[in-house]
Amino acid sequence: MRLRVRGEVTHGTFTLAAQVDVRLRGVTALVGASGAGKSTFLRLIGGFEPRAAADVEVAGEQWQGATSAKATLPAHARAVGMVFQEPRLFPHLDARGNLRFAARAGRKRQGARLTLEEVVRFLDLAPLLALRPHQLSGGQRQRVALGRALLTPAKLWLFDEPLSALDAKSRQEIAPYLHRLCRRHAVPIVYVSHSLPEVLSIADQVLVAADGHVAEVPSIADFSTSFTNPLLGEEAGAVVACRFRNYDSRYHLSELAFGAATLFVPGDLGDAEPVVRLHIPARDVSLATAPVRHVSILNQVAGEIEALREQGDSVLARVRCGEQKLLARVTHRSVDQLGLRVGTQVQALIKSVAVRAADV
């Protein structure tokens, strides 16, 4: 599905200019600093900015015209399932009523249709069905709102930080489910998030909102290690691509080819896709200036420091390992004692890795 957005949305002194022409596949993460225009961009696609001087085209269908009101479809006529930052549930209906309303309202709309049973089961909504919105916690209301969006027949799902009100355990369970869901039903997702691990765990591509513009990032791997990444902070980490070699049943470890090196990852990844993507947090990578023997860390990869960036009490090092890159977070003292500079040959000691849930 191709998404084309051209034009501007103005609110007071803020103007968002978009010149986006991208093929949506899987989950497209939309990231940027607070106030960069992420929610405005979703609202434009969803039909909630009807006066914007912008053209919106989805899968060859014109949803909005910059010069003609007749070319603009109202929000209810667009085949979109949308979750806002605020749940926006109907206060006079219980959770079951809110879910059923979504299913009924979209009877004539084209798009993927999920069953009430499937959505209730996965989002664990059964205990909430008889409760009204004022009886639900913030996280519970957001789960109902997410369920309502999934029950609306749609060709495109727009999620504006849909998991922000949920606890960490729920986010870890639901985020991969959303990716599997869009694959199973061939419905792409545009997904706003401020969480870098969340983005790296499910995104297939990234759009960045900055300086009043929205633009596509060439690759997830480049985005994850770029020092211009707006989400780069304590959660910094790299996405790398590996190929499965072997599974060691004795130690329950998968052996993966990472360029010329080998990485060992817990679990059997033999049934995963040919390319296994790993998320390696910078905090779990240490650096040495020579190979380290007699150490419990299994994964040790040779590389060269490509760039260094100070971040408060620590330093973020970008390490090129063949054709790919890692990030390592080290102390200022370590930088001085080891003499770490751009061009220094190092060994990256990787303490833990996480398989991107989207690919397992």
C-alpha positions as CSV (number, residue, x, y, z in Angstrom):
1,M,0.0,0.0,0.0
2,R,1.4,3.4,-1.0
3,L,0.8,6.5,1.1
4,R,1.2,9.9,-0.5
5,V,0.8,13.1,1.6
6,R,1.6,16.5,0.2
7,G,0.8,19.8,1.7
8,E,0.6,21.7,5.0
9,V,-1.4,21.7,8.3
10,T,-1.3,24.9,10.3
11,H,-2.3,25.3,13.9
12,G,-1.6,28.8,15.2
13,T,2.1,29.5,14.7
14,F,2.9,25.8,14.0
15,T,2.9,24.4,10.5
16,L,3.6,20.8,9.6
17,A,4.8,20.4,6.0
18,A,4.6,16.9,4.5
19,Q,6.0,15.5,1.3
20,V,5.7,11.8,1.9
21,D,5.6,9.1,-0.7
22,V,6.2,5.8,0.9
23,R,5.1,2.2,0.4
24,L,3.6,1.1,3.8
25,R,4.6,-2.4,4.8
26,G,4.0,-3.9,8.2
27,V,4.5,-1.4,10.9
28,T,5.7,2.1,10.1
29,A,6.9,3.9,13.2
30,L,6.5,7.7,13.3
31,V,8.9,9.3,15.8
32,G,10.0,12.7,16.8
33,A,10.2,15.1,19.7
34,S,7.2,16.3,21.6
35,G,5.3,18.9,19.5
36,A,7.0,17.9,16.2
37,G,3.6,17.2,14.6
38,K,3.3,13.4,14.8
39,S,-0.3,13.4,16.0
40,T,-1.2,16.1,13.5
41,F,0.2,13.9,10.7
42,L,-2.0,11.0,11.8
43,R,-5.1,13.2,12.1
44,L,-4.5,14.4,8.6
45,I,-4.5,10.9,7.2
46,G,-7.5,9.9,9.4
47,G,-9.7,12.8,8.2
48,F,-9.6,15.0,11.3
49,E,-7.9,17.9,9.5
50,P,-10.4,18.6,6.7
51,R,-9.4,22.2,6.2
52,A,-5.7,21.4,5.7
53,A,-4.2,22.5,2.4
54,A,-3.0,19.0,1.7
55,D,-3.5,16.0,-0.6
56,V,-3.8,12.6,0.9
57,E,-3.8,9.5,-1.2
58,V,-3.9,5.9,0.1
59,A,-3.6,2.8,-2.1
60,G,-4.5,4.9,-5.1
61,E,-7.6,6.4,-3.5
62,Q,-7.8,10.1,-2.9
63,W,-8.9,10.8,0.6
64,Q,-8.2,14.5,0.8
65,G,-7.7,17.3,-1.8
66,A,-5.9,20.5,-1.1
67,T,-8.0,22.6,-3.5
68,S,-11.3,20.8,-3.5
69,A,-13.6,20.0,-0.6
70,K,-15.4,17.6,-2.8
71,A,-12.2,15.5,-3.1
72,T,-12.1,15.1,0.7
73,L,-13.6,12.1,2.4
74,P,-15.0,12.7,5.9
75,A,-13.3,10.8,8.7
76,H,-16.1,8.2,9.0
77,A,-15.8,7.3,5.3
78,R,-12.1,6.5,5.4
79,A,-11.2,2.9,5.9
80,V,-9.1,3.6,9.0
81,G,-9.0,2.2,12.5
82,M,-7.5,4.9,14.8
83,V,-6.4,5.0,18.4
84,F,-5.8,8.4,19.9
85,Q,-3.6,9.3,22.9
86,E,-6.9,9.7,24.8
87,P,-9.2,6.6,24.8
88,R,-12.3,8.6,23.8
89,L,-14.8,5.9,24.7
90,F,-18.5,6.5,24.8
91,P,-19.3,7.2,28.5
92,H,-22.9,5.9,28.3
93,L,-21.8,2.5,27.0
94,D,-20.0,-0.3,28.8
95,A,-16.8,-1.8,27.3
96,R,-18.8,-4.4,25.4
97,G,-21.1,-1.7,24.0
98,N,-18.1,0.3,22.9
99,L,-16.6,-2.7,21.1
100,R,-19.9,-3.7,19.5
101,F,-20.5,-0.1,18.3
102,A,-17.2,-0.2,16.4
103,A,-18.1,-3.5,14.7
104,R,-21.6,-2.3,13.7
105,A,-20.5,1.2,12.6
106,G,-18.1,-0.3,10.0
107,R,-20.5,-2.8,8.5
108,K,-20.5,-1.1,5.1
109,R,-16.8,-0.2,5.2
110,Q,-14.2,-2.2,3.3
111,G,-11.1,-3.6,5.1
112,A,-10.0,-6.3,7.4
113,R,-12.5,-7.6,9.9
114,L,-11.4,-9.1,13.2
115,T,-13.8,-11.0,15.4
116,L,-14.9,-9.8,18.8
117,E,-13.8,-13.0,20.4
118,E,-10.2,-12.7,19.0
119,V,-9.8,-9.1,20.2
120,V,-11.3,-9.8,23.7
121,R,-9.2,-12.9,24.2
122,F,-5.9,-11.3,23.3
123,L,-6.4,-8.0,25.0
124,D,-7.8,-9.7,28.1
125,L,-11.0,-7.7,28.0
126,A,-13.4,-10.3,29.3
127,P,-13.3,-9.0,32.9
128,L,-13.9,-5.4,31.7
129,L,-16.9,-6.0,29.3
130,A,-19.6,-5.0,31.8
131,L,-17.8,-1.9,33.1
132,R,-18.3,1.7,32.0
133,P,-15.4,3.9,31.1
134,H,-15.4,5.8,34.5
135,Q,-15.0,2.4,36.2
136,L,-11.8,1.5,34.2
137,S,-8.3,2.5,34.9
138,G,-6.3,4.5,32.3
139,G,-4.6,1.4,31.1
140,Q,-7.9,-0.5,30.9
141,R,-9.6,2.3,28.9
142,Q,-6.7,2.3,26.5
143,R,-7.0,-1.5,26.0
144,V,-10.7,-1.1,25.2
145,A,-9.9,1.8,22.8
146,L,-7.3,-0.4,21.1
147,G,-9.8,-3.2,20.8
148,R,-12.4,-0.8,19.3
149,A,-9.9,0.3,16.6
150,L,-9.1,-3.3,15.7
151,L,-12.8,-4.1,15.4
152,T,-13.4,-1.3,12.9
153,P,-13.0,-2.7,9.4
154,A,-9.9,-1.0,8.0
155,K,-7.3,-0.9,5.2
156,L,-5.0,1.1,7.5
157,W,-4.5,1.3,11.2
158,L,-3.3,4.6,12.8
159,F,-2.0,4.2,16.4
160,D,-1.0,7.3,18.4
161,E,1.0,5.9,21.3
162,P,-1.5,3.2,21.8
163,L,0.4,1.4,24.6
164,S,1.6,4.5,26.6
165,A,-0.9,4.0,29.4
166,L,-0.1,0.2,29.8
167,D,2.4,-1.4,32.1
168,A,5.7,-2.7,30.8
169,K,4.5,-6.4,30.7
170,S,1.4,-5.5,28.7
171,R,3.4,-3.5,26.3
172,Q,5.8,-6.3,25.7
173,E,3.0,-8.7,25.0
174,I,0.8,-6.5,22.9
175,A,3.4,-4.8,20.7
176,P,4.5,-8.0,18.9
177,Y,0.9,-9.0,18.6
178,L,0.1,-5.9,16.6
179,H,2.9,-6.6,14.2
180,R,1.7,-10.2,13.6
181,L,-1.8,-8.9,13.2
182,C,-0.9,-6.5,10.4
183,R,0.9,-9.3,8.7
184,R,-1.9,-11.8,9.0
185,H,-4.5,-9.4,7.7
186,A,-2.3,-7.4,5.3
187,V,-3.3,-4.1,7.0
188,P,-0.3,-1.7,7.5
189,I,0.1,0.3,10.7
190,V,1.4,3.8,11.2
191,Y,2.5,3.8,14.8
192,V,3.5,6.8,16.9
193,S,5.8,6.0,19.8
194,H,8.3,7.7,22.1
195,S,9.8,4.4,23.2
196,L,12.9,3.4,21.2
197,P,12.8,-0.3,22.3
198,E,9.2,-0.4,21.3
199,V,10.0,1.1,17.9
200,L,12.9,-1.2,17.3
201,S,11.0,-4.3,18.4
202,I,8.2,-4.0,15.9
203,A,8.9,-1.4,13.2
204,D,9.6,-2.3,9.6
205,Q,10.4,1.3,8.6
206,V,10.5,4.7,10.3
207,L,9.2,8.2,9.5
208,V,10.7,11.1,11.5
209,A,8.9,14.3,12.3
210,A,11.3,17.2,12.9
211,D,11.5,20.9,12.2
212,G,8.0,20.9,10.9
213,H,8.6,18.2,8.3
214,V,8.0,14.5,8.0
215,A,10.5,12.3,6.2
216,E,11.3,8.6,5.8
217,V,14.5,7.1,7.3
218,P,16.4,4.8,4.9
219,S,16.7,1.8,7.2
220,I,15.9,0.7,10.7
221,A,19.6,-0.3,11.3
222,D,20.8,3.2,10.3
223,F,18.1,4.8,12.4
224,S,19.0,2.8,15.5
225,T,22.6,3.9,15.5
226,S,22.3,7.5,14.1
227,F,23.2,10.2,16.6
228,T,20.5,12.4,15.0
229,N,17.9,9.8,16.2
230,P,15.4,11.9,18.2
231,L,14.7,9.0,20.6
232,L,18.4,8.3,21.3
233,G,18.9,8.4,25.0
234,E,19.3,6.0,27.9
235,E,17.3,3.4,25.8
236,A,19.8,3.6,22.9
237,G,20.5,0.4,21.1
238,A,21.4,-1.1,17.7
239,V,19.3,-3.3,15.4
240,V,21.5,-5.8,13.5
241,A,20.7,-8.6,11.0
242,C,22.0,-12.1,11.4
243,R,21.5,-15.5,9.8
244,F,20.7,-18.7,11.6
245,R,23.4,-21.4,11.6
246,N,22.6,-23.9,14.2
247,Y,20.8,-24.7,17.4
248,D,22.6,-26.2,20.4
249,S,20.0,-28.2,22.3
250,R,22.4,-28.9,25.1
251,Y,22.7,-25.3,26.1
252,H,19.5,-24.1,24.5
253,L,21.4,-21.5,22.3
254,S,21.0,-20.5,18.7
255,E,24.2,-19.8,16.8
256,L,23.9,-16.9,14.5
257,A,26.2,-15.5,11.8
258,F,26.9,-11.8,12.4
259,G,29.2,-11.0,9.5
260,A,32.4,-12.9,10.1
261,A,31.5,-13.3,13.8
262,T,29.2,-15.5,15.7
263,L,26.5,-14.6,18.2
264,F,24.8,-16.9,20.6
265,V,21.2,-16.2,21.5
266,P,18.9,-18.1,23.9
267,G,16.2,-20.2,22.4
268,D,15.7,-22.1,19.1
269,L,15.4,-19.7,16.2
270,G,15.5,-22.4,13.6
271,D,11.9,-21.7,12.5
272,A,12.5,-17.9,12.3
273,E,12.8,-16.0,9.1
274,P,16.1,-16.4,7.2
275,V,17.3,-13.0,8.5
276,V,17.0,-12.7,12.2
277,R,17.1,-9.2,13.5
278,L,18.4,-8.5,17.0
279,H,18.1,-5.5,19.2
280,I,21.3,-5.0,21.2
281,P,21.0,-2.3,23.9
282,A,24.0,0.0,24.2
283,R,24.1,-0.5,28.0
284,D,24.7,-4.2,27.4
285,V,27.8,-3.7,25.3
286,S,31.3,-3.2,26.8
287,L,34.5,-2.4,25.0
288,A,38.0,-3.8,25.2
289,T,41.1,-2.9,23.2
290,A,42.2,-6.5,22.9
291,P,40.4,-9.9,22.8
292,V,39.3,-11.0,26.3
293,R,39.9,-14.6,27.4
294,H,38.4,-16.4,30.4
295,V,35.2,-14.4,30.5
296,S,31.6,-15.5,30.9
297,I,30.3,-13.2,28.1
298,L,29.8,-15.4,25.0
299,N,29.5,-12.8,22.4
300,Q,32.7,-10.9,21.4
301,V,32.9,-9.0,18.1
302,A,35.8,-7.1,16.6
303,G,35.2,-3.6,15.4
304,E,36.4,0.0,15.0
305,I,35.1,3.1,16.8
306,E,33.3,5.2,14.2
307,A,32.0,8.0,16.4
308,L,31.8,9.1,20.0
309,R,29.1,11.2,21.6
310,E,28.9,12.5,25.2
311,Q,25.6,11.9,26.9
312,G,25.7,13.3,30.5
313,D,27.7,11.0,32.7
314,S,28.5,8.5,29.9
315,V,29.7,8.3,26.4
316,L,28.0,6.6,23.5
317,A,30.3,4.9,21.1
318,R,29.3,3.8,17.6
319,V,31.3,0.8,16.6
320,R,31.5,-0.5,13.0
321,C,31.6,-4.3,12.8
322,G,32.1,-5.1,9.1
323,E,29.0,-3.8,7.3
324,Q,27.0,-3.3,10.5
325,K,27.2,-1.1,13.6
326,L,26.8,-1.5,17.3
327,L,26.3,1.1,20.1
328,A,28.2,0.9,23.4
329,R,27.6,3.0,26.5
330,V,30.8,3.5,28.4
331,T,32.0,5.9,31.2
332,H,34.2,8.9,30.6
333,R,36.9,7.2,32.7
334,S,36.9,4.2,30.5
335,V,37.3,6.4,27.4
336,D,40.3,8.1,29.0
337,Q,41.9,4.9,30.5
338,L,41.5,2.9,27.3
339,G,42.4,5.8,25.0
340,L,39.2,5.4,23.0
341,R,39.1,7.6,19.9
342,V,37.6,7.5,16.5
343,G,39.5,4.8,14.6
344,T,40.4,2.7,17.8
345,Q,40.2,-1.0,17.2
346,V,38.1,-2.6,19.9
347,Q,36.3,-5.8,20.9
348,A,32.6,-5.4,21.6
349,L,31.5,-7.6,24.5
350,I,27.8,-8.1,24.1
351,K,26.2,-9.1,27.5
352,S,22.7,-9.7,26.2
353,V,20.7,-9.5,23.0
354,A,16.9,-9.4,22.3
355,V,15.4,-11.0,19.2
356,R,13.1,-8.5,17.5
357,A,9.7,-9.9,18.3
358,A,8.5,-9.0,14.9
359,D,10.7,-11.7,13.3
360,V,10.0,-14.7,15.5
